[in-house]
């Protein structure tokens, strides 16, 4: 399912590989009316794709609350339109929504998956996960201009404030990957493995892998919790 583009090309070129990343998918349902309406409302009068990608990034980063206690047995946590409706999601769901909004705005986008090490996770989350390595973290690759750029709309500003981490900004021109250090210079996140990029969310695979790797975390109905309250109490 992984695919790559080997050379930089204009985002408006009709190459089949780029047309693919402008197309709707089962979980990245960029043709859903709510997704299209949200994309149009967020982009506003902006016509520059770089500016559009920035606006859409901020809408997902801050408009969707990061929630690691979702029900990982529920395929709907990966569907962009469902994430938009619910208003909270974990990293892959937020990435799915950002990809969908970009595609709905005519910006090629695709999902990326990587393993990350979280040095400042809350005690409750670490206990549920059983490790500080979080497998299959979701990020996004977008092409507002002539090259693929990585963006990670995972942690909303209010959560970053609780964790003592500067919010991750995205210029639309250079990569914006998770912060390696917090505001006090302590290690925060590091990437330990890459799993490639995808046209759609491999939901069945992720559900099976999450159950296998994190059995305590993957309970029907979700664990339910408030990451921001946990962050403030650290």
HULIN-V308810 format. One record per backbone hydrogen bond with DSSP energy under -0.5 kcal/mol. CO is the residue of the C=O (numbers start at 1). NH is the residue of the N-H. If there is no record, write none. Layout:
CO|NH / CO|NH
This chain:
1|199 / 10|13 / 15|18 / 15|19 / 16|20 / 17|21 / 19|22 / 20|23 / 21|109 / 27|29 / 27|80 / 28|25 / 28|30 / 29|32 / 32|36 / 33|37 / 34|38 / 35|39 / 36|40 / 37|41 / 38|42 / 39|43 / 40|44 / 43|46 / 48|52 / 49|53 / 50|54 / 51|55 / 52|56 / 53|57 / 54|58 / 55|59 / 56|60 / 57|61 / 58|62 / 58|63 / 59|63 / 60|64 / 63|65 / 65|89 / 67|70 / 69|224 / 70|72 / 71|74 / 73|75 / 74|77 / 75|78 / 76|79 / 79|83 / 80|84 / 81|85 / 82|86 / 83|87 / 87|65 / 89|67 / 90|94 / 91|95 / 92|96 / 93|97 / 94|98 / 95|99 / 96|100 / 97|101 / 98|102 / 99|103 / 100|104 / 101|105 / 102|105 / 102|107 / 103|106 / 106|108 / 108|143 / 110|141 / 111|198 / 112|139 / 113|195 / 114|137 / 115|192 / 115|193 / 116|118 / 116|134 / 117|119 / 117|190 / 118|121 / 122|126 / 123|127 / 124|128 / 125|129 / 126|130 / 132|118 / 132|134 / 133|135 / 134|116 / 134|137 / 137|114 / 139|112 / 140|151 / 141|110 / 142|149 / 143|108 / 145|11 / 149|142 / 150|176 / 151|140 / 154|156 / 156|160 / 157|161 / 158|162 / 159|163 / 160|164 / 160|165 / 164|183 / 167|169 / 176|152 / 179|189 / 180|188 / 182|185 / 186|182 / 188|119 / 188|120 / 190|117 / 193|115 / 196|113 / 197|3 / 198|111 / 201|203 / 202|206 / 203|207 / 204|208 / 205|209 / 206|210 / 207|211 / 208|212 / 209|213 / 210|214 / 214|218 / 217|219 / 219|222 / 225|227 / 226|230 / 227|231 / 228|232 / 229|233 / 230|234 / 231|234
